[in-house]
Structures are given as structure tokens and as C-alpha cells.
Amino acid sequence: MTDGAADDEDIPNNIDTSTTTRLLFAPSEPPPKLNLTELRKQFNTHLETWESSQTWQHLKNALQKDVLGQSQPAIENVVCIGLGSPSGFVQGGWVDRRSVAMYQLAALTTIIDCVKQHHATSTSTPQDLAEMKIIAQDPVFNTLDIELLSSLGITAVDSPEGFNAVTDKTFLFAPGAERRHLRLMLPFNPVMVFGGPLEEGPSLAARGFNDDDDINEKDDGSKSMTHVLLFCTAEEAKPFVWEVMSARAPGQKADDPGAFYLVESNVLPADRSGYKTSLQKGETFESDFIGASLEDCQKWALEKQYQVNFIEDDIIVVVDARSAQDKTVLVSHYEPNNDLSPWVFAGFGALPREFDTWYNYRVKFSYARIFDAAFNYSSPQVVYPAFFGRKEDFTDEQGVFDVAAAERFSMEYNPEDYWVDSPKL
Ligand SMILES: C[S@@+](CC[C@H](N)C(=O)[O-])C[C@H]1O[C@@H](n2cnc3c(N)ncnc32)[C@H](O)[C@@H]1O
């Protein structure tokens, strides 16, 4: 096999179905007979396809003209975060993103070559180039991945060495990287950043990275959106679902795109067109989740969100039997285990207090859509004290979380108000 595509004989026999978190961060499993020579051949095939793609031609032009052409500090190191495994299956053998990782790796090597060429003709000396350290960090790398990277001049490092290496002279390559990782690194102002969460806006490299078939695909804006999964678990709540899906934030127009994917089937669609993002009043729909518990929905979402790139990570909304009564919905946010230093807040300590945990918020339905923005797109400094630190304070006797009060607190929170001891002079 030379194309990196999955075929049956590749699939490891010993698929492990233990906890999701452990699977997510375990080294991937390569096909039994794969060796470095074969893997390198696969890489070369991907590299050829990538180099002849229009995406690379456009990207190269943009790089030379608009990015490297501008005066900017020389790049001193390259940090690649969250590449995925080019050789193996992840999540205990269930997920095959090898080809995506291969294309991303091909892109990384070509971009590095481009940067080196640029440096060679400008201020850098050959010595600078030789010293440019290129490192890659992803807990799913297996031994073969590490060898492949090494054959390309890239050193695999353990977390958090990659995060710590980011400075304002770094080229950060993080295609599909998780937001919490980006939030950690972007404050260091890396001189060049490629990637970010997949499928968001016209991020230069995102198009063409997402899948083999996408390489030359033209993306229209409407397709490049991720959405939050919305489950309906009670038959009597169905008529209310259109209202949840039709709610718009203040300032939005009624025809602005919805925020949710309505989960009708327990089979994950192959692409985003398999999900409805709006309903008409009175429109009926199917739900395989009628009678399901919140935990069922959480478990399903966690398993599926990593298999495709059009679902917002770690947030779900559940319309349940109570929703039909009082127009509240349950928003559930998952905080995965991670090896990052915790965020510590004056007055609260480390937040969130627990990892590998779902945090549930019952809210008035019109607030459901803000949670994605809060947890996936906003700074923890703004969100965590109110949404984690004071979760119980803002939850009333009926168990409803007061989003407006939490938002007000977020605006007002000032760590200096919480000093117990005088600051050291
Ligand atoms: C959404 S996936 C993207 C994978 C691949 N780049 C793609 O586009 O399919 C996020 C990647 O981040 C990796 N990851 C998780 N924790 C990490 C860490 N601490 N450092 C670096 N990568 C990490 C995951 O293993 C996973 O490969």
C-alpha cells in the first residue's frame, strides 16, 4: 500500500475500547507490516500530490509575496503542534487520519523549504539555517512517526516542550490544533502561524488540508463552518427544537447561519450536509436519541467529534423533557485531560477544578449558543472565573444557570480585588 488510504488488512486486530481520553492521547497503532522505507514512500507520494496541487501553488505565491516578502524578524525555529499520526490509527484503531497528517507534513516540509530559500537570499546566513530547530509535538506519534519526522529533519518532542519553544521568532505550524493549545501559544506572537482549528474561515492552509479529496476544492464560505451538536431526547420537546435552532444572538439577523447541527441519527454523517442547521416551525424530524440520557449524548458526541472536522469540540446542547415545560436546554461542556499547566485565578485557584469531566449548565434556550463562543473561542481569563469558579453561585434553586449574571461577572472580575496578602513590593 502506498497511498496512505485505509484498507482492511491495515486495521489492527486488537482494537482497544477503553476510556476515550486514554485512547485520544495514546500513540497511534501502525499497520503490522509497515516499516520506515514504506512509510517514506507513502510520504513521497503525498508530497508529489501536494506539490502539484493548486493549493500549494497559491500558498507558495502568497507566502513569497505577502508573508515572507514583508519585513519581519527572521524565523529562528519551527514548532509543529497536533499533526496527528502519519502512520497509524488513533483512538484505539477507530480513526484513520493518516493521509491528512501526511498532507500536512508534506505542506510543512514545503513551507520550511520556502522559508529557507527566502532566508538564504535575504538576511540569514547559512549558519542560521543550519541552526533552525524544527520540532513536532503530538502524543499520538508512534516510533515510526518519530523516525519519519527525523528523516525529514524534524525532532519529535514530548509535551510541553513544543508549547514552551514558541517565541516571537517561531513559525508555528498547527493545522487542526485544538483551541486550548492555540490559546496557550498565540500570546507569544509567533512570527508566522499556519493552521488553527480546521474549517474555520479562510485560514490559508486549512483548505486543502482537510481531506485528500479537498486538495483542489473551492470552498464557499457557507461550508467552512463548524457547529454544535444538538440532541432532542424527548418526543414532547420536538416542537420546541425549531425555536432553539432559530434563536439568534442580539444583533444577528434571522437569516444568519444557525449554530447547531440537529442530530437525528446515531450514525455520523460523512459530511456536514447530513445535518440540518435550521427547521421550519412545525417541521418534523427524526431523533434516534429519544429516551437517551445526557450521558448517552455526551458519550456519543465525544466519540464522534474527533472523526470529522465539522463538529465543534467538547460542547453539546440537549433538548429534553424539561425543555418542553420551561424552555430551558442543557448545555454540556467537556474539559478533557491535558498536560498543560492549569489556569490559576485569584480568588478561585486552579480552574477548572476537574478534568475529563462534563460541566452541565441548564439555561434559557436563547443562551445556548453563547457557550461555544465562551469555551472554544474566548480567553480563559474572561470565562473561567464565572463559568467554572462561580457556576454554583449563578445557578438558582431550579437549577437554571444565569448566563447574564455570569457574563456581568466576567466583565467585572478583577484579580486584584482578591488579594489576601499585600502584593510584595
Ligand atoms: C483535531 S486533531 C488534528 C489532527 C490533524 N492535524 C488533522 O488535521 O487531522 C488535534 C491533534 O492535537 C493532538 N494533541 C492533543 N494534545 C496535544 C498536545 N499536548 N500537544 C500536541 N498535540 C496534541 C491530538 O493528538 C491530535 O492529533
The ligand as a Gaussian input file, in Angstrom:
#p B3LYP/6-31G(d) Opt

LIG

0 1
 C       -8.106000      17.923000      15.850000
 S       -6.679000      16.874000      15.842000
 C       -5.873000      17.400000      14.375000
 C       -5.052000      16.294000      13.810000
 C       -4.572000      16.543000      12.384000
 N       -3.674000      17.689000      12.322000
 C       -5.770000      16.717000      11.487000
 O       -5.951000      17.814000      10.962000
 O       -6.495000      15.756000      11.308000
 C       -5.718000      17.594000      17.140000
 C       -4.396000      16.918000      17.354000
 O       -3.807000      17.502000      18.521000
 C       -3.120000      16.462000      19.177000
 N       -2.822000      16.816000      20.556000
 C       -3.521000      16.579000      21.689000
 N       -2.845000      17.006000      22.759000
 C       -1.684000      17.533000      22.299000
 C       -0.552000      18.144000      22.917000
 N       -0.473000      18.284000      24.228000
 N        0.444000      18.565000      22.128000
 C        0.383000      18.437000      20.780000
 N       -0.647000      17.861000      20.132000
 C       -1.663000      17.423000      20.889000
 C       -4.052000      15.272000      19.047000
 O       -3.389000      14.043000      19.304000
 C       -4.486000      15.428000      17.594000
 O       -3.629000      14.749000      16.727000

